[in-house]
Amino acid sequence: MTKMRWAGIISLAVCSVGVSGQVPLTPASMPRIAAVDDRFQSYNIEMVEVTGGRFWKPYASPAIQTAIREPGTARQIANQPAGMDASLYQYRSPINLSNPRLRKLAAALGPAYLRVSGTWANTTYFQNLDDPAPATPPDGFKGVLTRAQWKGVVDFAHAANAELVTSFAVSMGTRDASGTWTPEQAHNLLSYTRSIGGSIAAAEFMNEPTLAAIGGAPAGYDAPAFARDFAVFRSTMKAESPSTLLLGPGGVMEGAAPLPASMHPVKSDDILASTGPVFDAISYHSYAAVSSRCAAMGGGMSTTPEAALTVEWLARPVKLEFFYATLRDRFEPGKPLWNTETAQAACGGDRWASTFRDSFRYLNQLGALAQRGVAVHLHNTLAASDYGLLDENTYEPRPTYWAALLWRRLMGTIVLNPGPSPSPDLHLYAHCLRGQPGGVALLVINTGPAQTLRVAAPSKRYTLSALTLDANQVQLNGASLALGANDALPEMRAVAASGGELDFAPATITFLELPKAKNPACK
């Protein structure tokens, strides 16, 4: 890949040429440049949420303040990623997947993929009995997933119009005397899933093999070991669940600042070279930063609230995608690219991940990666820790949820080129309008001062704003968004806008709905 091509990608993602107001946007003639899965915008529920266990501790807890200042000083606890400071985590009971509010709000984002995986999945034992979980997991495992808990996942997926994505245990409890992975646990989970009317749409062998040491794989686990185990896994899946898409390798924390050698990283290119062309789609995880919880392990990958609306920060997800797309083109050309886990920052997100400030990154990342042809984008998480779309205790929508809901309702699967933007602070994206042949939806993200655009057609306008960037409440066209009686979603009322010059206030996000654009690419 040349520097010139990389510069072109950033230009497309940021759209930063032109002079304000001089060249009108013409939705009728915007050309098609990509297409995404109908379930493009999707989400994760961590395996540890399903089983109950220790996940990222809220920043409000006083104990975490010391842990952030002095990482690595606290004791270890068994059911957590290896080598991590126990004071960064807090026990939580299993998520109530039958909660009516949770189901209603998830269903409003459907159709979607629901990925149940995460680091804890690598060491979770599936108990293929109807008994409660034992007090202590079997040898070689750190947690237990019961039949009742997994049935709750399958039932939730049906209720939310979601298809399941997962991964499987790879810890010592799954291995024979030679250290080779055995498929018994995978077989049990697949068989039980079928027996209750479920199915696995797509699966990664394990979660984040590039961080195998943290994830519970055997000591010294490397790319040849992954290739050996994946051959067994692939044979098992082709025999028992042939319709399941096999995703991989699922790399993370590559393409930016190098990881510390103490984390024993395994490289995705070594994995791809070892496996050969075996994946149905190339998957990767995308975190443009490491949160302050894990600053010591981040290798310089951090950010600040002040950077949240900058061109550099918003371009980071594209830089990460470019890294994995380059590997895809080398080893598995033509395969779809799935971003199976992503959020504001790894390790639960920063404090401001739950505020309006992160809505700009969230939507810009969707728009930019859709332009690049990423097929599927799974946000981490639906309702856990600071980066959840919903508050983990009340399931109240956070600002990013309202942003996700508007994307779901307006942005279709055909991606259009909106043309150049008049300013580096104005980020433009266009898709065919969902459910309206010939219609176009525009997304205008203004991270700078007031801007003006000329749009050569009348539209319906939906503008998200907040009293401050760090607000937890968001407004649509000046009216606060909130759930109504019985958790009814509010009416998302548009404001009519005539064709011609449109003004965009500072720090606002606007969707424009143009049902009568008559774009031939959208018919």
ABEGO torsion letter per residue (X at the ends): XBAAAAAAAAAAAAGBBEBBGABBBBAAABBBABBBBAAABBBBBBAAAAAEEBBBBBAABAAAAAAAABBGABBBBABBBBGBBAAABBBBBBBBAABAAAAAAAAAAOBBBBBBBEAAAAABBBBBBABBBBABBBBGBABBBBAAAAAAAAAAAAAAGBBBBBBBBABAAABBAAGBBBAAAAAAAAAAAAAAGBBBABBBABBGAAAAAAAGBBBGBBAAAAAAAAAAAAAAAAAABAABBBBOAGBBGBGBBBBBAAAGBBBAAAAAAAAEBABABBBBBBBABBBAAAAAAAGGBBBBAAAAABAAAAAAAAAAAAAAAAAAAAABBGBBBBBABBBABBGGEBAAAABAAAAAAAAAAAAAAAAAGBABBBBOBABBEAABABBAAAGBBBAAAAAAAAAAAABBABBBBAEBBABAABBBBBBBBBGBBGBBBBBBBBABBBBBBBBABBBBBBBBBBABAABABBBBGGBBBBBBBGGBBBBBBBBBBBBEBBBBBBGBBBBBBBAAAGBAAAX
